[in-house]
Amino acid sequence: MDSKLYTQPDTMPDPAAAPPLSPPPPPSLREAAYAQLRAAVLDGGFGPRERLGEMRLAARFGVSRTPVREALARLLADGLIERGDGGFYVTIPNLAQLKDLYELRVTLELRGIARAIEDPSVRHDPAVVAAELERWYAMRENPPACDPRFVVQDERFHAELSRAAGNPALTDALVAVSERIRSVRMYDFLTQDRVETTITEHIEIMEFVRDGRLDEGYRALHTHVGDSMAVVLQRARRAMTQMALHSDRP
């Protein structure tokens, strides 16, 4: 049969219209290896003392050693891995580095709301706020089981809250510093009460922002991420201790 019979009149192609865009080309082996290895590093796929050997990684990702070698070099430049005894290992910040990174994270987090308090013309994007609230309402109804990878959900909340405030540079910086401390922070979500408390606090913060109660939102966010350096250091130490306890490698 003539397939044109099944073309609706209002969907006939317009000869003057621009041709449809071609789908983007698939990523190169180099880019694919980098993306997969980076995701595995960030998601806790390697232990803190697990050597990232080229041959084993090449077999894992189904590529030759060359794209793996290039991916390792890029991750080294990103600060996500470091050279150690005979190879590369996931970067685990020490307590002093973690303190500095946590302090930077708190500063970036609070700045998103602070700029809206200081400048009435800055308004949080209601669509972003509403979408994120719906996501956390759903989690409140059906809380996920405690899992270190819950940290990814936590990071997304804070990135979306920052994005809603309308300064992409702040959001990019926040995402970058969050990735740097993820390998440790993920061990802060090993109990169900910690997960459920986080859900409750996220909803409270976002509702304050939605309702224009920015001063209250700022205070709630400050408490949530650490209202003093003593609290920040306590969380960092606890996360590092849990990380050491849950490492199954010598």
SULQUI-V574262 format. One record per residue. N is the residue number from 1. D_FIRST is the distance of its C-alpha to the first C-alpha in whole Angstrom. Layout:
# SULQUI-V574262
[[N;D_FIRST] [N;D_FIRST]]
This chain:
# SULQUI-V574262
[[1;0] [2;4] [3;6] [4;9] [5;8] [6;10] [7;12] [8;16] [9;18] [10;21] [11;19] [12;18] [13;20] [14;23] [15;24] [16;27] [17;27] [18;28] [19;26] [20;26] [21;28] [22;28] [23;29] [24;33] [25;34] [26;35] [27;39] [28;41] [29;42] [30;46] [31;44] [32;43] [33;46] [34;48] [35;46] [36;46] [37;49] [38;50] [39;48] [40;50] [41;54] [42;53] [43;52] [44;55] [45;53] [46;56] [47;60] [48;63] [49;64] [50;61] [51;61] [52;58] [53;58] [54;55] [55;54] [56;54] [57;52] [58;50] [59;49] [60;48] [61;46] [62;44] [63;45] [64;48] [65;52] [66;51] [67;49] [68;51] [69;54] [70;53] [71;52] [72;55] [73;57] [74;55] [75;55] [76;59] [77;59] [78;57] [79;60] [80;58] [81;60] [82;63] [83;65] [84;67] [85;69] [86;67] [87;63] [88;61] [89;61] [90;60] [91;62] [92;64] [93;66] [94;70] [95;72] [96;73] [97;69] [98;68] [99;70] [100;69] [101;66] [102;66] [103;68] [104;66] [105;63] [106;65] [107;66] [108;62] [109;61] [110;64] [111;63] [112;60] [113;61] [114;65] [115;63] [116;62] [117;65] [118;67] [119;64] [120;63] [121;60] [122;59] [123;56] [124;54] [125;51] [126;50] [127;46] [128;47] [129;50] [130;48] [131;46] [132;48] [133;50] [134;47] [135;47] [136;51] [137;51] [138;48] [139;50] [140;53] [141;52] [142;51] [143;53] [144;52] [145;54] [146;57] [147;55] [148;56] [149;53] [150;53] [151;55] [152;51] [153;51] [154;54] [155;54] [156;50] [157;52] [158;55] [159;53] [160;51] [161;54] [162;55] [163;52] [164;52] [165;55] [166;54] [167;55] [168;53] [169;56] [170;57] [171;54] [172;54] [173;57] [174;57] [175;54] [176;56] [177;59] [178;57] [179;56] [180;59] [181;61] [182;58] [183;59] [184;62] [185;61] [186;58] [187;61] [188;62] [189;60] [190;61] [191;62] [192;60] [193;63] [194;62] [195;58] [196;59] [197;61] [198;59] [199;56] [200;59] [201;60] [202;57] [203;56] [204;60] [205;60] [206;56] [207;57] [208;60] [209;58] [210;56] [211;58] [212;60] [213;63] [214;63] [215;67] [216;66] [217;63] [218;65] [219;68] [220;65] [221;63] [222;67] [223;68] [224;64] [225;64] [226;68] [227;71] [228;73] [229;74] [230;75] [231;72] [232;70] [233;72] [234;72] [235;69] [236;68] [237;71] [238;69] [239;66] [240;68] [241;70] [242;67] [243;65] [244;68] [245;68] [246;64] [247;64] [248;64] [249;65] [250;68]]
